[in-house]
């Protein structure tokens, strides 16, 4: 699932989205360590929080991806987990957000 890197969000979210994105940057800093330790519970925790929060901020595709990421963590599918982690990192580092 390739996430769209151009996201248009409701103008009412303009003040809170930067905080959301800063928290996502903190998440991606943890991913490599969690992967290296094969800490499936830690990875699942990040995916679970993301699945619950992303849609509330208008990042619906990211939220759907996080649901699949969480499922991969539940069954400890390391290859899928790595793929979702890379996609998540790519999104956070490259997304362009506009408000309308």
C-alpha positions as CSV (number, residue, x, y, z in Angstrom):
1,X,0.0,0.0,0.0
2,X,1.7,3.2,-1.2
3,X,0.5,6.1,0.9
4,X,-0.3,9.4,-0.9
5,X,2.4,11.9,0.1
6,X,0.1,14.9,-0.6
7,X,-2.5,15.3,2.1
8,X,-5.1,18.0,2.2
9,X,-6.6,18.5,5.7
10,X,-9.3,20.6,7.2
11,X,-8.1,24.1,8.1
12,X,-9.5,23.6,11.6
13,X,-6.7,21.1,12.2
14,X,-3.9,23.5,11.3
15,X,-3.0,24.2,14.9
16,X,-2.8,20.6,16.1
17,X,-1.4,18.7,13.1
18,X,2.2,19.9,13.8
19,X,2.0,18.3,17.3
20,X,0.6,15.1,15.8
21,X,3.5,15.1,13.2
22,X,6.1,15.7,15.9
23,X,4.8,12.7,17.8
24,X,5.0,10.6,14.6
25,X,8.7,11.6,14.2
26,X,9.3,10.4,17.7
27,X,7.6,7.1,16.7
28,X,9.9,6.6,13.7
29,X,12.9,7.2,15.9
30,X,11.9,4.2,18.0
31,X,11.1,1.8,15.1
32,X,14.6,0.8,14.2
33,X,15.4,-0.1,17.8
34,X,12.2,-2.0,18.3
35,X,12.8,-3.9,15.0
36,X,16.4,-4.7,16.0
37,X,15.2,-6.1,19.3
38,X,12.2,-7.8,17.6
39,X,10.0,-6.1,20.2
40,X,6.7,-7.0,18.6
41,X,4.7,-5.7,21.5
42,X,6.4,-2.3,21.2
43,X,5.9,-2.2,17.5
44,X,2.3,-3.2,17.9
45,X,1.8,-0.4,20.5
46,X,3.0,2.2,18.0
47,X,0.8,0.7,15.2
48,X,-2.2,0.6,17.5
49,X,-1.9,4.2,18.6
50,X,-1.4,5.3,15.0
51,X,-4.4,3.3,13.9
52,X,-6.5,5.0,16.5
53,X,-5.3,8.5,16.0
54,X,-4.4,9.0,12.4
55,X,-8.0,9.2,11.1
56,X,-9.0,11.7,13.7
57,X,-6.4,14.1,12.2
58,X,-7.5,13.4,8.7
59,X,-4.7,11.0,7.8
60,X,-7.2,8.2,6.7
61,X,-4.8,6.3,4.5
62,X,-2.1,6.3,7.2
63,X,-4.7,5.0,9.7
64,X,-5.7,2.1,7.4
65,X,-2.0,1.2,6.9
66,X,-1.6,1.2,10.6
67,X,-4.4,-1.3,11.1
68,X,-2.5,-3.7,8.7
69,X,0.8,-2.9,10.5
70,X,-0.8,-3.8,13.8
71,X,-2.1,-7.1,12.4
72,X,1.4,-8.0,11.1
73,X,2.8,-7.3,14.6
74,X,0.1,-9.6,16.2
75,X,1.3,-12.5,14.0
76,X,4.9,-11.4,14.2
77,X,5.4,-11.3,10.4
78,X,8.8,-9.7,10.4
79,X,9.0,-9.0,6.7
80,X,5.6,-7.3,6.6
81,X,6.5,-5.3,9.8
82,X,9.7,-4.1,8.2
83,X,7.8,-3.0,5.1
84,X,5.2,-1.1,7.1
85,X,8.0,0.5,9.2
86,X,9.7,1.7,6.0
87,X,6.4,3.0,4.6
88,X,5.6,4.8,7.8
89,X,9.1,6.4,8.0
90,X,8.9,7.4,4.3
91,X,5.5,9.0,4.9
92,X,6.5,11.0,7.9
93,X,9.7,12.2,6.3
94,X,8.1,13.1,3.0
95,X,4.5,14.1,3.4
96,X,3.3,17.5,2.1
97,X,0.3,18.8,4.1
98,X,-2.0,21.5,2.9
99,X,-5.0,23.0,4.7
100,X,-8.2,24.0,3.1
